[in-house]
Amino acid sequence: QVQLVESGGGLVQAGGSLRLSCAASGSISSINVMAWYRQATGKQRELVALIINSGSTNYADSVKGRFTISRDNAKNTVYLQMNSLKPEDTAVYYCNARSAGGLTLRWGQGTQVTVSS
């Protein structure tokens, strides 16, 4: 099984930055895609960014140019660097691990990001 532990959320003013971390453990070799999702109050969970084992990345249009997903294979950790934060980025952010077949292996526990105006 895969376990995910997230950290790095918090309160920041608009225009500020935060970095989220997601440390994976367990059956690491089964993971093909790591992704960050977010869910704002009253809204559906949405994909923010993902990184494939090949190194390819993909971003939601709303965060392109502001957020960067990266990974440290030695630490089995994925990061989401969030710059130029906006109040509309306020949400609970979840880390997600998927297999090569697209099956979700694990969700993280979620970390709150609040951006004040």
Number of C-alpha atoms within 10 A of each C-alpha: 9 16 17 22 17 21 18 15 18 14 14 18 14 17 14 14 17 19 16 21 23 26 18 23 15 10 11 14 9 14 22 18 23 26 24 26 20 23 19 17 10 6 9 9 15 14 17 23 23 24 19 16 13 8 10 10 16 15 19 13 9 11 17 12 11 13 21 19 22 19 19 10 9 6 10 13 18 23 22 23 16 20 17 15 23 19 15 13 20 20 21 18 27 25 29 23 25 19 16 12 9 11 12 14 18 18 19 20 15 22 20 18 22 21 21 16 11
